[in-house]
Amino acid sequence: MASAFPKLPGFVPTQEIDKPNFRKVSSTKQEQNRDVNHLPNKEYAVPRKQPIQIPPQTGMFNPDYMSITHAMHLPKNANNDSEELYQPSWVKMDRHVLRFSGYFKEAVVESALENYRIRKITICYYLEDHSLSITEPKQENSGVPQGAFLKRQKVLRADDSKTFILPQDFRINQDIIIYGKTIRLYDCDQYTREFYELQGIPQESSFVPQSDSFETKTMTKFIPQKDTVMKDYLEHKLGGGRVTSQKQFLENDRKVLKFYVFSDIEYILHYYLADDTIEIKEINSANSGRVPFPMMLRRQKLPRKFSLNQPGQTYAEDFIRPQDIQFGQPLIIYNRKFLINGCDQFTRQYYFEKFNVDFPLGGQEEYVQQERSNIIIPPHNGIGDEQDSLGYIYRLQPIPPKKDFFKWVDNQVNLRFLAMFNTTKPEDKDRVFVITFFLNDDSLLVYEPTVRNSGIPDGKFLEKRKYKNINNNNEFFKPNDLIVGNEVSINGWKFQLLDCDEFTKKWYAQNFK
């Protein structure tokens, strides 16, 4: 078959390699050869027409501006049916593209990971001019240049027929040779299937291509398991986090299940129903020969399975619940067995009401150290608070006495009384004092107002602190001990209560009827 192209070296894809010379031809013959480029391509019946895309003129400087096509230059009131009769084939087939997915094998040398690589490509065949382009999706760390595999161009068939590849050459589950590469097609899009069904040659069903060692070992992404415990801890540490439901805490606060367990010695296991935490205490006794260590296991949530993971990876989300603790069954706690021997009365009642299980009682109780009776408490010397001073008697390192917080907040009230010395000394019998009683901590403060030319310094007479009433078995003063008209003895000083302010009268009228 004679070629219609001129024999120009480097410009003719169908030229014969073994031809020794390339003589010039006449201008008439060249005109005939040029007409070959203008021969109409074959027209195909397409499933649907491409919509006319006319971009707005106002968006020409917009980065999303669509490219200009021949559809922009159509007459506004033209009859499309009559136009199609005179349209060339390259206009009718414009933007009609067949899309196939394929792969080919490529040998890999000097690699211990793989012997070959499966390279997946996408073939786009343009019906407008029977050209095609090939692209290869990019893979991370693939080691090969990917992207545009073959630029858009016409490709000759590999059977030496010197004709270009046509749509009927593409068949799924069959090979096609493009420039020496044997490509197996395994899928196509929906438009391509509709096109071939309209031509009367439907495509086969798609299949999944085989994978190589690079895809299975390298491209498989590691999906870490969500560690909700660590996430919640870090969020709360940074000052955020989701507030957990307080229903369990409010319903089970101060409800503790007590079990008697045995491992190498007797232990006591406490299960806190408020937050599902567990602690294990050693039973220390006098002269046992063991170091009195308070806790075998500090209070924490106990996972069912214990394993050492990588730093930052903890999967302890499945914790032990009360139904997992059974009589006579060993409880595995961090790979150590604890045998359940019994429980207390509250735990037995809880299991019977919750699970209808009769949990037996029993077990060794904790050793209660007898209080020493040889501690002699000396009398208070009047300096400082007596409760604070007693801390040095019971402990080597004293602890400050705890105050009643709710009493301190709810009773921010002061009772004021007017008093005088109950004495016969002429220099003291006219002295006037203001006694203030603080209801928040039952303390007293005695203050002496200023009297001009009396010769007696005014100001604080007794410090604010709790004083004992010697007339009431040395109990601390209370509001009912301070009655107007009575005599009180405060720190050895006798005072006669003369009067009180209006607020104090109303308070006594409301609380002492």
Disulfide bonds with the S-S distance in Angstrom:
none
